[in-house]
Amino acid sequence: MSEAEKEHHYQHHVDQQPSAPPPPPPHQYGTFQGVHNYPPQPVIGFPQPVPPPGASGGHYVHGYQAVPGYAVAEGRPVVRERRLPCCGIGIGWFLFIVGFFLAAIPWYVGAFILLCAQYDNREKPGYVACLIAAIIGTIAVIFGVTS
């Protein structure tokens, strides 16, 4: 065999060698990963973003868009709410606690405020506690008098 034939035979042999398989994809952590060799599918069942009506063709960028001529404020707005009265716990919880010592009268005051007056929404849980305590106290008094 001449050198040219050897080179041709060697090249033919190298071309017929099976190529190495591609490396496996990296292992992913999570619950719903699907099968690794299955192509990803589009999400079905969730509303997909669409351009607003009247938008001319072109690329539509999702997210917040500024109105031309107005500056966009960045960062979180600082909202300061006034402090609740009665050492910061609110009048509702104060009435609830004091009701144990003053024969449940503050509970009825708290229930009246909840049902008939304006109040700060942060104090609503304390007023609801007063209402429930007033109802339970009334039921206890009724059963105590009748027996």
Steps between C-alpha positions, in 0.01 A plus 500: 500500500630836407500799732206660317290183533584474870400862552174448308421179694575672832282800408214269394532309828493825707190625313311181583572526872180573695507846659486528877151552645425855614554563870189461712327825606585620849280363774235750602341522842129554545172317496351541153788455259346278239694251291850621407491380140157653425499848345349780711137579431329840512302577813131429448220624720654824623417833339779595266608866473378677191569851373245765596229588250613752245869419537669512163720212396853462622643376824276524806687523829314350793497672836456856617532765234539868562273756344707731277585823677463364857781378722484154651557487876729218606509325836244430769272778615536592865161484669489596864187416694424663828565300812207317660378640833524318835870411488478397134251213547191696399178581680332173398756276672517740795122471549523121466765470773332750735165320455628212713545738794198731455211253476493475118377857450799594276412203276161652428665835427737327254207317336313831467803666336535206259134509397421872508812717472794565273829345601849432368511168315809403697284494815229274358633172652481649852143620444400158362650339813286739711189404302561127545575544871183709544290229332654223711463712814133566424434129445677419829291757691174371346577138594618606845177693573267230371656214696 
